[in-house]
Structures are given as structure tokens and as C-alpha cells.
Amino acid sequence: MKIYALLFFVFFAFIESPVFSQDYDAGQVFTRKDSLRGTLSPVRNSYDVTYYALDVTVDPGAKTISGSNTIYFTLTTATDKIQIDLFENMDIAGIWLNNVEELRFEREYDAVFISLGSILPAGSMHHIEVKYGGKPQVALLPPWDGGFVWATDTTGHPQVAVACQGTGASLWWPNKDHQSDEPDSMMISVTVPKDLQNISNGRLRHVSKAKKGWTRYDWFVSYPINNYNVTLNIGKFAHFDDLYISEQGDSLTLNYYVLPQELDKAKAQFAQVRPMMDFFYTYFGPYPFVRDGYKLIQSPHLGMEHQSAVAYGNDYLNGYKGTSSSEIGIAFDFIILHETAHEWWGNNITANDMADMWLHESFGAYSEGLYVEHIYGYDQAMKYINGKKQNVKNDRPIIGPYGVNTEGSGDMYDKGQLALNTLRHVIGDDPLWFEMLKELNVKFRYQTVDGREVIDFINEKTGRDFSYFFDQYFAHAALPALLVGITKKGERVQATYKWEAAVANFNMPVSVSTAPGKMEVIYPDDSWQTIDLNGLAPDDFHIAEDQYFVELKVWKTYVDPRR
């Protein structure tokens, strides 16, 4: 066994522990392959990526890609080895250091261990060029299943896209494939057959003739970008644009790339972008990537939040492919709204570990309800958010296991949205709540963060410790249950109550009916408390169920007043 491989095994015995004690599926089994992908081992942590120069040729006919990626990095510790990632089905032709020395490398699963030839000092800056190629993994169910999408549009032209969130960008290009490390900027060069175009992240810098019959597109990303957000969109596109100007006078270019035969539909549907931008600017602050602009690109899959190049495939319908769990949900295009929300929640603020993907999806989903509130009012927003209850499974914790590149339950969308709506009402201070949402996007701007950092920020801003709240809703599968025993004896009605929760000392306040037409905040904990329900019939007791996502367990007892 190689010495560095032995060190890996020792290191992986101490994989980062989760923020909370979590209820994981006992059947979950993680392998060394998962750890190689998900853990920041010493040979991964030894360098910081500063710039990528990705240069690939995509052949839709052969369904292959080939080219190179040049990785610029600064060593954070002295080392003679680093790890990059590229799926094992992709071939590596060679790796060179600083344009001079060809390097030795070994592969294990999707990890590539590179010998730098000698111990290089901490703080030194270098680059490696990785030449590679092959047939990338095909997505069977994009965007949920990672891989390339090789499609044909209705006029017979190739249409190529990629979706790799979770699965990993290393399924199609070599990089340090861990969400914690983003380059400061990036060049994406894609060569395609001359009758096709490629649209990628950032700004188009140059279009040039490549080899005979091929065209090269150079796109420059001027902000930090996470690997899974790096994209290409190849096809025959029509283009139109617009200019959004915020109330503060900030301008943002809006560019749209759609199939020519869908141009009229796109112009009508994409008119929704302007009011959505009004909402995002108001609630979360300015668009984070203004230099790179905003693009919507018609895709052969449903959609994806690729930074400054959002993939769109919602068939120019409102709701989710024309449906929603609430009537108000078909008043707007779900995909435009949700995927654009990720420009703030996911692309601007990015989770360090896949386990904390709730930072992307729970806040992204909650943005939908806030948009409804912004346009249609609070009551409609509560109908929209609570319409999501039917989708919640409570099957696994929303926070996933750390260090193995695995996210938590899909409940991070709808349950996460309901939990954040609950937190808003528990805090009970809307000006502070909305101030926090905006400040989060300033404090963690262009950063990768742990979920704990966001929770600590909320605790600091509110002056209250909500660790118990996030522990219960995000680190455990079950909802907290409010146990209420109602007793009526003569004209006197009393409620005895406490929380039943996975978290010790769970003490979330909740608003309940205490008299006819009167709602009052009570403060249950894990011990029984009693209140009088003045003039309230036992059958009329309820919680503010549109504001709090909890399980309510009520039993009633009627007592002969002579007893």
C-alpha cells in the first residue's frame, strides 16, 4: 500500500462530524469512493484553486468531449502531492506542471493523485494542464440524474446540455471537485460544429473559427463560481435581450437564448423576469453577478441554476410544467423563479459540503412564497407555502451526512420552505426577518459556508439561540408534535400541553386559540403546562397552522361537574 493511501484511510476515520446529532437511515452505506469524493483530505486541502481555463471540443455526433483544463492554484501547505477529480470512465492523456514538467499520476475511482515531483513550498503559485477526453456519463433523468444530455430539437438540430449538481462536475471536466473551493474567475472555451452555438456562464469574449467546420466560443466568468455551476448549452438558438434597471438605478443585462421556433412563446413568458428581479432586489439585494449578466437558456431538461446562465425547460408554462399544489402557484413560472433564486441562494452563498444543500434549496424554495407575498399579498403566500405540506415525507433529515458528498432528504425543498416560514413567525419580527435575509447575502457574499455559520448569524442577529429549531427541523426527520389535552368541566375549559420532540429542551413558541376569536402565543417545553381557554369549545381549539409547521395531537376529556 502506498504511504499516502494509508494516510487517507487514517484520515477518513475522522471524517467531519455533523453539526447536530442526526437520525440517518441505518441502511446508508458509504464507501471509500464516497470519501474520496466528499472529504477534504490533506492532499486536497493543501491547495486553493484561483483560476480554471477549460478548453473542450464537443462532438454531438460521436457524443464525445476532448480538450484540457489548466488549473491555477496556490499551495496552502508544503506538499509534493495533490488530488484532483475526473470520473474514471474519462481518459487522461497527460498532466504538465507550469508548462514544463510532465507529472506522474495515479487514479483510484474518480480521484486522480498527482505527484508534483518535489515538495513545493506553502504560498507558492503553480498551474497544471490536464489533457483528457472520452464519452462523459449520460444523464438518464436530468437534471436530477447527473450527466450529459444529448438531444435533438424539433427541427433536427443537436441540442446538448449538462447537469451535474451532486454527481459532480468531474463527470465531464477535471477539477478540484469539492464545493468548498471556488476559483476567483474562469475561462470556458467550447468548440462545436460550425452550424451550432455554445452558450456558457459569464460574458462572451470571442467567437473564432477553429478547425475546418468548427467554431470556438470563449466565455469569461469574472466571479467565483462553483464547479457544478459551470455549463455549456449547445444548439441552434435565437437570441433576444433586455435591460433591467432597479429602483436604485442599477442596470443588469438580460439575455435569452431559445429555439427559434419557440421565440414568440419565449418573449411572452420571459416577460416575468422583470417583476421577479424587482422582488429579488427588494428582498435579497442586488443581483450578485452583474458584470456577467443574467441569461435564460432553453434546455432539453427541466432546468438548473447555472450561475449567470440559468437552464430553462418548463415548456413556457406557469407552475411546474403547468401544475402546482396551490391555485396561486400557476400564476407564475416556477422554474424561472426557483432557479433564479439560486443566484442568491446557492451561487452567491454556497454550501461547503453537500450535506448542507438545504442552504440552497430551503431558502431557494422559500423565495417562491416570498415572491407570492410580494406580488399577491400575505394571505396568498400562506396558501402557497402551506400547499407544499402534501409533498413532505419526513423520511430522513434535511441535513445529510458530512464528508461523503451526500445531501439529505428531498424534504429540503418543501419542508425546508415550511420550516423557514415557521421560523419567521417564531421570531415574530418581520422587519428583522427581512433584514436578515438581505444581510446574509452581504455577509457571505461569494463565499462557501457551513450551515452552522448561517445558524450562528441568525442567532446573533436575533439575540436568541435557535439551534434547537434547526436541530429539530433540519437534523431530524420527524416534526415536533404539540401534545394538547383539553378538559371541559362545566363551563371551565383548560388545555394542558407540552412538546414531544427529538431534541431535548425543545421550547418553540406557537400561536394557539385561547378564546373565541383570540390567538395567543404560548411557550411550551418538554414539561406539562396548563392554561384556561376562556369560553372556547374544545372542538374549536387550533394552532395558527398556516404559520407553524408542526404536528398537533389533541385529545379531549369531558368531566361531570359534580365530580
N, C-alpha and C positions, 0 to 999 in steps of 0.2 A: 504493500500500500504506500502511495506517495505521502510524504510528510504533510503537504498542505491539505490533502484529502482527509488525513487523520485529524488535523486541526478543525476541519469543517464538522466532522462528526462530534467532536467535543463541544464545539461552539453551538451546534444545533440542539444539544441537550439543555441549553439555557435560552431557548427561543423566548423572545419578549413576551411577558405575561400581559393579559388583557387588563383594561382599566378597572373592570369590575369582575366579581365572581359571576360567571355566566353559566346558563343552562344549555350546554351544547348537546347535539344529537350524539348519543352514545355510539351510534353506528358510524360516525365520521372517522375515517382512517386517512392519515396523511403520510406521505412517503418522502423519501429523500428528494425526489424530483420537485415536490411541492416546496420543500425547504430551500432548495437551490434557487427557486424562482421567487419565493416570498420573503426570505430573510436577508438582512443586511449583514453579511459575513465580513470578516476582516478584509478579504481581498476585494469586496465590493465597496466597503466603507472607506477604503484607502484613497479614493479619488473622487473629485467633483467635476461633473461634466459642465463645460461652459458653452460649447457650440457643436452643432452637428451640421455636416454638409452631406446630405443624402442625394445621390445621383443614380437614378434607376431607369432602365428601359422596360416598358411593359408591352408584352406581345399578347393581345387578346385572342388571336388565333391559336397560338400554342399554349395559352394560359400559363405563361412563364414571366418571371421578372429576373433581371440581371443588372449588376452595377456595383456600386460601392457606397460605403458610408465612412466619412472621415470624422473621427471623434476627437475633439479638442478637450483637454482636461487638465486640472491642477491636482497634484498629489497632496492629500491631506496628511498622510503619514509616509515615511520612507518605506518603500516596498520594491520587490522585484517581480511581483505577480499582481494581475488584476483579473476580474471576471467581467465579461460582457455576456450578452444573451442572444441566441439565434436558434430558432426551432431546429431540431436535429434533422428534419427532412430537407433543410436548405443546405446547399453546399458552400463551403468556404474555399476560395481559390488561393488566398494568401492574406497575411496581415503584415503591415510595414509600420515601423516606428519612425516618426519625424522625416518621412520620405527617404530614409536611408537604409535602415536595417530591417531585413525580413525576420519576423519573430516566430518562435516555436509556440504552438498552442495544443491543448488537449481539450476534448469535448466529453461532457457527461450529461446525458439527456439534452436539455436545451441550454445548458451552461457552457461557456467557452472560457477556459482558463489560459491566459496569455502570459508567457514568460517574457519579461522586459529586458532580459539579457544581463542585467546587473541591478543592484539596489540603487534606485533613484531617490534623491532627497525630497523630503516634505517641502512643499511650496514650489517645487519645480513644475513647469508647464510643458506639456507634450501633446502630440497627436498621433493617433494610429489610423491607418487606412485599412478598411476591411473590404476585400473584394469577394463577392458572393453571387449566388443565383440559384434558381430552381423553380419548382412549382409550389407556390405557397398553399397552405391549408385553405380549403374551400369552406365557406360558411354554409351550413345546412339550414339554419334558421336565423338569418341575420335580422336585426342586429344583436339578438340575444346569444347567438352562437357565433364565436369569433372566426373571422377568416375573410378571404376574398369573395366578392360577388361578381361572377362572370355572367352577364345578362345580355339580352338583345332588346332594343326598344321596338315599338310598334312599326317602325319603318325599316327595320332590319339592320340598323347600325349597332355595333357593340356598345355596351354600357357597363363600365367597370367601377366598382367601389370596394371599400374595405371597412370593416367594423371589427374592432379588436379589444374593446374595453373588457377588462377582466381576463380574457385569454392572453393578451399581451401583444404589444407592437412587434415584439421579436418574432412573431409568426411570419413577418414579411420583411423586416429590416433589422440589422444588428445594432444593438444599443445597450445601455445600462437599463434594463427593463424593471425598474422599481419606481413606484410613484413618488418617492421621496426626493428624487434628483431630476430637476428640470434644467435644460440648457438655458442660457440667458437669451439666446436667439438661435435662428436656424435657417439654412437654405434647403429648399426642397426642389430638386430638378427632376423632371419626369419627361422621358422621351416616348412618344406614341406615334402610331401611324398618322401620316400627314392629313388625312381627312377627318381626324378626330382632335379633340381638345382635352387638355387636363386642367382641372381647377383644384388648387390646393389651398392651404392656410396662408394667411398673410397677404402681401401685395405682389402682383405680377411684376417682376423686374425685367424680364426679357423673353422674347419668343424668337427662336432661331432654327434654321434648317440643320438637321443632324445628318445621319447617313441618308442615302438616297431613299426617298419615300417616307421619311420620318421627320417629326418636328419636336423640338425640345422646349419645355416650359419651365422657367425659373421663377419660383415663388420665394419671397423672403419674409420670415416671421421675425418681427422686431421685439417680441416679448418672450418671457419664459413660457414654455409650452410643455405639457405632459406628453409622454410618448404615445399614449393611446389616442390622443387628440390629433396626431399627425395623420393626414389623409391625402388621398388622391380621388378624383372623380373624373373618369374618362368617358367621353361620349360626344355626341353631336348636339351642341347646346345653342339656344338663343339667349341673348343677354339683354337685360334692361336694368336701369339703375334709378336711384332716387337719392335725395339728400335730406337727412333728418336734422333738424335744429331744435335743441332742447329749450325749455323756458329760460335757462341760464345763458343761452346763446351759443352753447357748444354745438359743433357740427359733426355729423357722422355719416360717412358714405354707406349707402345700402346698395348692394349688387346682387342681382338674381340671375341664376343660370338654370334654364329649364329646357325641356324638349320642345323643339319648335312647334310641334303640333299641339302643345299644351299652353302656348304663350298667352292666349286670351284668358284661360282659366287662371293662370298664374298671376296675371296682372290684377284680376279681381280679388283673388284670395289673399295675395300678399299685401293688399291694402291694409290688412290687420296689423302689419308690423309697426306702423307709426303709433297707433294708440298703445300698443304693447310697450314700445320704447318709452312713451310718456310715463307709463306705470313703472317700468324698471328704474328709470332715472329718479322718479319720485321716492320710491321705497328703498332702493339699494344703492343709489348713487350713479355717477356717470358710467357709461359703457367702459369696461376695463381695457379694451384693446383698440382704442380709437385710431391709432396710427395704421393698424392693419385692416380697419374697416370691418363691416359686417356683411356676410354673404349667406344666402339661402341657395342650396343647390339641389335640384331634383335628383332623387336617388332611387335605385331599384329595390331598396329596402325601406322600412318604415321611417327611420330617422336616427340621428345621432348628433351629439353636441360638439362636434369637432370645432375647436377654437377658431373663431372668425370665419368658419366655413361649414355652417350647420347643414347636415344632410336632411333632406325633406322627402318623405314618401307617403304622405297622408291622403293621396288621391284628390287633393283640393276639396276636401270635405271638412266640416266642422266636427268637433268632438274627436273621438278616437276612431278613425275610419268611419265616421258618420254616426257613432253611438256614444252614449255617456250614461253614467249611473244616476244622473240628475238632469232635469229638463234644461236648466241653465247651462249645463255642460256642452250642449250642442249649439250654443250661441257664438262659439269661437273655435278656432283651430287649435286643438290640444297640442299637436306636435310643434307648431311654431312656438307656442307659449312655453311649453315644458323644456324643449331643447334650448331655446334662447335663454331661459332662466339659468341654465348651466354655465353661461358665460360668466355669471357671478358666482353661482354655487357649483363648483367643480372645476372650472377653468381658472377663475381668479383665486378662489380658495380651494385648494386640492388636498385631499386626504393623503397622509404619508403612507398609509397601509390600506389595502383593500378591505380590511376589517372595518374601517371607519367610512365606508362608502355612503353611510347614512348622511354624512355631511353634504354630499352631492344630492342624493335622491330625496331625502326627507325635506330639506329646505327647498329643493327644486320643485317637489310636488306641492309643498305649502305655498309656493309662489302662485300656483294656479288659483287657490282660494282667495289669496290677497288681490289677484287681478280681478276676480269676480266682484270682490268688495269695492275695488277702485272704480269699476265701471257701473255695476248694477246695485251696489249697496250691501250693507252688513247682513241683512236677512237672507239675501240670495247666496251670499258667501257661505253662511252657515248651512244652507241646504246643499250647496255643492260639496263642502268638506264632509258633512255627515252622510252624504250619499255614498261615500267611499267605505263606510262601515261594512257593507255587504261583501267587500273584497278581502277583508282582513282574515288571515288564517290563524294567527297566534301560534304558529308551528315551531318557530325557532327564534332565538334572539336576533334583533336587528343588527347588533354589533357582532361581527364574525370573529373567528379565531385569528390571532395575530401571527405573523411570520410565515404563513403558508399560502399567501396570495388567494385567500378565500373570503368572499363577502358573506354577510349574514343573510337573514331571511328577506325574501322579496317584499315582506311587510314594510321594509324601509320606505316604500313609496306611500301607500295609503295609511298604514298605521302611523308611520312617521309624520305624515301631514296632520293626522288627528291628534297625535301627541303634542306637536308644536302648537296647534290650536288650543289644546288643553293648557299648555304652559303659559300661553298668552293670558288666559283667563285666571290662572292661578296667580300670576304676577299682578294682574288687576290694574295695570297702569299702561294704557295704550301709548301715550307719548314716549315713555321709557322703552317699551317694546319695539316700536318702530325706529327709535333712535339706535337701539342695539343692532337691529338688522342692518342698518346703514353703516354703523361703525365697525361691524365685523368685516365688511368688505374694504374698509380702510386699514384696520389694524393688521389683517392678514393678507393684504394685497400682494398678489403674485407670489404667494408662499404655499409651501406644503406644510400641513399641520396635523397634529394628532387630535382626535376627538376630545381628549382631556383638556387641551388648550382652549377649545371653544367653550366647553362647560365651565372652565375656570373664569373665562371672560364674562360669561353670563352671571356667574356667582358674584364676581367683583362689581359688575355694573348694577346689579340689583341689591347688593348688600345682604343677600340671602344665599344659603347653601342648597342648591338644587341637585346635588349629587345623588340624593335618594331618588329623585324623579327620573333622571337619566338611567340610573341603575335599574329601576323597575321597568320603565317603558322600552329601553333600548338593549339592556343586557340580560333581560329575562323574557321568556316567551309569553307568559300569562299576563292578562290585565289585572290591575288591582281591583279587588272586589269590596264594595261598601256593604257591610252586613248591617241590616236595619231590622230590629224587632219593634213592631208598633203594637201598643197595648191600648185598648179602649175600655175604660171602666166608668160607666155612667156617661157624664159629659166630658170627662177628662181623657185626653189622648196624649200619650207620651211615645217618644221614639228613643230607643236605646241603640247605639251604633258604635262601630269600630271598623278599621281597615283589616282586611285579610290580604296580605301581600307577600311576595317572595323576599322583599327587602325588609330587614329588621328596622323598627322605628319609622316605618313609612308614615308620614304625617301630612299628606297633601290636603289643603283646604278645599272645600267643594261647596257649591251653592245648592241649597235644597229648599223645598217649600216648608214653611213653618207656621203658616196661617193662610186662610183663603186670600189669594191674590198677592201673597208676600213670599219673596225669595230671600234667603239669608245665608251668609257664608258660615259654615261650621268648620271645626278644626279637629277632625277625627285623628286618632293614632291607633296603636295596637292594643289599647285598653278600652273597656266599655265606658261610654258616657251617655247621659240621658238629658233630653230636652222636652219641654212641653210643646205640643202642636196645638196652638190656640184656635179652637173652632174648626180644625181641619179634619175631615173624614179620613179614616185610614186609607181608603181607596184612592184618595187624591194626593197622597204623598208622592213626590217625584224629585229627581235632581234636574239641574239645568243640562239636560243630555246633549243639547247642541253645542255646549261649551266645554264639556268634560267627557272624555272617552274612558269610561270605567264600566265595570260590571256591577249591577245593582242586585243584591239578593235581599228580598224583603219577605218577612213572614208576619202574620197578624194574629193577635190574640184578643178575644173579647171576654171580658170578665163581668160576672154578675155583680152589680154594685152593692149587693148585700153581703158579699164576701169580705 
